[in-house]
Amino acid sequence: MIMIRTLFRSSLATLCLLSLPFAAMADEQDVAAERLNTLLSSANTMSADFSQMTLSSNGANLQEATGSLVLKRPGMFRWHTDAPAEQLLVSDGEQIWLYDPDLEQVTIQKMDKRLTHTPALLLSGDVSKLQENFVITVIESGNIAEFLLTPKANDTLFDNLRLSFMDGRINDMQMSDAVGQRTNILFQDVKINEPVQQREFTFEIPPGVDVISE
């Protein structure tokens, strides 16, 4: 009986020791998620210019673009990419308009409110469910905080997403997909919590363009 009790206590102690790393990882993820939630939620509105570069898995430059964006919680955004590959993406929180002037075409679809399917929602949407959707880690150094978000679901647009903040403001965003293609977006002239006109998030269909509803 004494031997059985000793073995039980030893096994219990071993299980407790083995569980410590998992508990520490969970605590670190809680801290990272809370930190990211605080940074994102502090911006009720945001406007910025951006430059975007898409690279192949071997580092070849596939595409470069510039543009501007305006965001407002919850779920509203206006994302304009400059010519020569001009596009305008507008959301009122319920549906999205994608306007391509070169094709003279507007695509209208209901907004997918899953954070893993609409990356813009990470900046403009409800971020209270971050931990339900992602495994989150953070590295902080001085005034820079860098977060790595790995989706928990398999049916996502990206394999991982990196968000970097400088002095509490979003600095850049990088998405990597299953084939190793990377899209890097650098934000410039970022303005937080300044007044934004509601008309930024409505879209009037130009006359004569084709309309596709999905």
Phi, psi and omega in degrees: 000318180298320180296319180297317179297320181296316179296320180297314180296320179296316179296319180297317179296320179296317179298319179297318180294319180294330182282344183299314179299321180293320178296319179296318178298319179297318179296318180297320179291324176298315180296316180297316181295319180294320179295314180294318178302317180297315181295315182289317184290339181289345181257097176287329172225156178205140171225149182193162165264159178214155169237138188232136178228133177247126182243147176282176181297335179263009175091003179289140180282113182270323185198144172232146180206159173230166179176197181216160180215154173224133181231149175210134178280143001260126167078012181257134178205156175226115187237109185247122176259130185290162171298153018273346178255058187293136174211154176229125179243121184231135176229136175258012181098345181240319178223163183238136172251128174244112184251125177244102183299324181295321179274351185051055187218139175238128174252128181244129178214155176291137184288130173281113187272010175282131183298332181279352180247343179229085184305330179299336179291340176295333180263336187236352187255198179279112184261011182291344182254025182304312184290338176289334186256334188224152161271126189239130173233158182220144171234125180243136178215111183062237182266011182247132174236125183240124183248139173245122181247121178247118182299143176276332179275162180268331185270068183240164180280344183214156179277325175204159183224130178247131176239130180240134179241143175233123183054036176083002180244145180301133181249312177204168186215130180228130178244137176239138181253185188294335181264008176089003177287137184237135174244121183247125181241120179255124182265140181226154179052049183286129177239130184245135172059033171265154182303138180231132180287137181296333181295344176299336188250021172238154183227126176260122184291122179296148179294142174087356181270154176284139180243125178243122178254131181243000000 
